[in-house]
Amino acid sequence: MNVMYGSAANLVLLAMESQQAMHLRLYRLGLGGPKAIDEASLMVREKIVAFSNAMAAAMAGGSFESLIDDYRTVVRANIERLEPAD
């Protein structure tokens, strides 16, 4: 597969997964209460850490593909944590 198309597909998957994570986070925040406060605090911390890690990786010569993979790992972990238990 062409590297450019592989990166584009990975980026599209990141966008879709991010949308799902945002939906779940907004639901959690909308419920209010202590869990919403904890989620808001965690969300801000995670975004700062993720951005810092991405910048460090980029400055160290990391590839675009590895940056997207790292973000997808974090987003998927958030989805798993935020999905309601059956």
C-alpha beads as a LAMMPS data file, in Angstrom:
LAMMPS data file: protein, C-alpha beads

86 atoms
85 bonds

1 atom types
1 bond types

-500.0 500.0 xlo xhi
-500.0 500.0 ylo yhi
-500.0 500.0 zlo zhi

Masses

1 110.0

Atoms # bond

1 1 1 0.000 0.000 0.000
2 1 1 1.169 3.491 -0.745
3 1 1 2.446 5.109 2.469
4 1 1 0.433 8.263 1.833
5 1 1 -2.830 6.316 1.574
6 1 1 -2.000 4.303 4.679
7 1 1 -1.435 7.505 6.637
8 1 1 -4.645 9.011 5.279
9 1 1 -6.633 5.936 6.305
10 1 1 -5.055 6.020 9.758
11 1 1 -5.922 9.703 10.060
12 1 1 -9.543 9.024 9.062
13 1 1 -9.740 6.284 11.698
14 1 1 -8.339 8.699 14.283
15 1 1 -11.006 11.236 13.349
16 1 1 -13.789 8.661 13.674
17 1 1 -12.499 7.321 16.979
18 1 1 -12.033 10.865 18.305
19 1 1 -15.646 11.644 17.436
20 1 1 -16.784 8.626 19.428
21 1 1 -14.601 9.624 22.395
22 1 1 -15.975 13.186 22.279
23 1 1 -19.535 11.857 22.262
24 1 1 -18.856 9.678 25.303
25 1 1 -17.066 12.502 27.125
26 1 1 -19.868 14.974 26.472
27 1 1 -22.346 12.434 27.785
28 1 1 -20.259 11.973 30.951
29 1 1 -19.920 15.739 31.384
30 1 1 -23.628 16.250 30.764
31 1 1 -24.544 13.940 33.620
32 1 1 -22.843 16.349 36.017
33 1 1 -21.701 15.539 39.506
34 1 1 -18.293 14.458 40.771
35 1 1 -17.657 12.132 37.809
36 1 1 -18.101 15.051 35.401
37 1 1 -15.665 17.194 37.371
38 1 1 -13.125 14.360 37.425
39 1 1 -13.607 13.784 33.690
40 1 1 -13.089 17.466 32.850
41 1 1 -9.904 17.558 34.897
42 1 1 -8.620 14.327 33.383
43 1 1 -9.448 15.537 29.875
44 1 1 -7.365 18.686 30.255
45 1 1 -4.412 16.789 31.749
46 1 1 -4.544 14.152 29.006
47 1 1 -4.592 16.743 26.241
48 1 1 -1.553 18.543 27.678
49 1 1 0.370 15.275 28.085
50 1 1 -0.607 14.012 24.609
51 1 1 0.453 17.282 22.972
52 1 1 3.740 17.334 24.897
53 1 1 4.472 13.734 23.924
54 1 1 3.640 14.418 20.273
55 1 1 5.892 17.476 20.171
56 1 1 8.750 15.568 21.815
57 1 1 8.344 12.693 19.356
58 1 1 8.198 15.068 16.376
59 1 1 11.280 16.945 17.541
60 1 1 13.083 13.615 17.968
61 1 1 12.306 12.761 14.349
62 1 1 9.264 10.553 14.866
63 1 1 7.201 9.774 11.810
64 1 1 3.749 11.158 11.126
65 1 1 2.407 7.608 11.171
66 1 1 3.821 6.948 14.649
67 1 1 2.309 10.192 15.967
68 1 1 -1.118 9.199 14.662
69 1 1 -0.718 5.682 16.100
70 1 1 0.139 7.147 19.507
71 1 1 -2.919 9.426 19.463
72 1 1 -5.142 6.532 18.369
73 1 1 -3.879 4.448 21.294
74 1 1 -4.858 7.182 23.753
75 1 1 -8.236 7.762 22.098
76 1 1 -9.109 4.051 22.075
77 1 1 -8.177 3.786 25.771
78 1 1 -10.538 6.663 26.512
79 1 1 -13.340 5.002 24.567
80 1 1 -12.891 1.783 26.526
81 1 1 -12.859 3.683 29.822
82 1 1 -15.899 5.822 29.004
83 1 1 -18.168 3.203 27.429
84 1 1 -20.949 2.182 29.776
85 1 1 -20.683 -1.330 31.183
86 1 1 -23.315 -3.741 29.936

Bonds

1 1 1 2
2 1 2 3
3 1 3 4
4 1 4 5
5 1 5 6
6 1 6 7
7 1 7 8
8 1 8 9
9 1 9 10
10 1 10 11
11 1 11 12
12 1 12 13
13 1 13 14
14 1 14 15
15 1 15 16
16 1 16 17
17 1 17 18
18 1 18 19
19 1 19 20
20 1 20 21
21 1 21 22
22 1 22 23
23 1 23 24
24 1 24 25
25 1 25 26
26 1 26 27
27 1 27 28
28 1 28 29
29 1 29 30
30 1 30 31
31 1 31 32
32 1 32 33
33 1 33 34
34 1 34 35
35 1 35 36
36 1 36 37
37 1 37 38
38 1 38 39
39 1 39 40
40 1 40 41
41 1 41 42
42 1 42 43
43 1 43 44
44 1 44 45
45 1 45 46
46 1 46 47
47 1 47 48
48 1 48 49
49 1 49 50
50 1 50 51
51 1 51 52
52 1 52 53
53 1 53 54
54 1 54 55
55 1 55 56
56 1 56 57
57 1 57 58
58 1 58 59
59 1 59 60
60 1 60 61
61 1 61 62
62 1 62 63
63 1 63 64
64 1 64 65
65 1 65 66
66 1 66 67
67 1 67 68
68 1 68 69
69 1 69 70
70 1 70 71
71 1 71 72
72 1 72 73
73 1 73 74
74 1 74 75
75 1 75 76
76 1 76 77
77 1 77 78
78 1 78 79
79 1 79 80
80 1 80 81
81 1 81 82
82 1 82 83
83 1 83 84
84 1 84 85
85 1 85 86
